[in-house]
Amino acid sequence: MDPVAPSGITRALRIIALLEDSLLVGLLALMIMLAAAQILLRNVLGSSFGSSDQLLRILVLWVGLLGAVAASRDDKQINIDMLSRLLPVRARLGVRFVVDLFTAGVCILIAWHAGRFVHSEYVAGSVAFMNIPAWIAELILPLAFGLIALRYVLIFFSHLRRFLAGTPAP
């Protein structure tokens, strides 16, 4: 969280983070329980839940993308940072600005095309499993990348504010 942010914004960000974490933990718990039940049913009773494999695949997608959203919350995405460590502080900040905007731009592009994909699935009436429309299962794609893009735009402005205030780079 940005220590310079107003308390109302900080409170809203904490609530959003709590909701994200709760959804992530709930889906992960569901995924683990469903997988364990599948293993138990297959090995003990020789049967399984009808569409649990499809549901597990979708849960893996949702958990993975929600994890990426959570990682972007505190700018903890995976990155390769060899060159900027050798740069002076001002140049490092410049690189940081470019990286933040590039990340946001790529995520906006992915969110846009994922949204188009989800819309095409909606129009086509595709079914994921058990009469659940495929577009509902795939909705995480544009939502997650849109949230990550928004976060990196906000991170860019946070870095810019620190730069203008003369605070060293994080």
Secondary structure as GFF3:
##gff-version 3
##sequence-region A 1 170
A	DSSP	alpha_helix	7	40	.	.	.	ID=ss1
A	DSSP	pi_helix	41	45	.	.	.	ID=ss2
A	DSSP	alpha_helix	52	73	.	.	.	ID=ss3
A	DSSP	three_ten_helix	84	86	.	.	.	ID=ss4
A	DSSP	alpha_helix	89	124	.	.	.	ID=ss5
A	DSSP	beta_strand	127	129	.	.	.	ID=ss6
A	DSSP	beta_strand	132	133	.	.	.	ID=ss7
A	DSSP	alpha_helix	134	138	.	.	.	ID=ss8
A	DSSP	alpha_helix	140	165	.	.	.	ID=ss9
###
